């Protein structure tokens, strides 16, 4: 989730970490993490 948020905010170093994590995660885990990232952004990072 946090790597996805960092990548969407333009942190270049996070792209490599996100790629590495995606190789280790299942498609459903990736989908869940992306959903959590979207929820976190909607909440303005409160309660994430």
C-alpha positions, 0 to 999 in steps of 0.5 A: 500500500505505502509503496503504491502511494509513494509511487503515485506521489512521484517518489522515483525510488518507490517504483523499484520497490513496487516492482519487486513487491509485485513480483512477490505478491499474488494478483489478489494481494496487489488488488487489495493493496491498491484498494487500501491505497485508494482508501487511504488517499480518500481519508487524507492518510488518516487512520491508514 
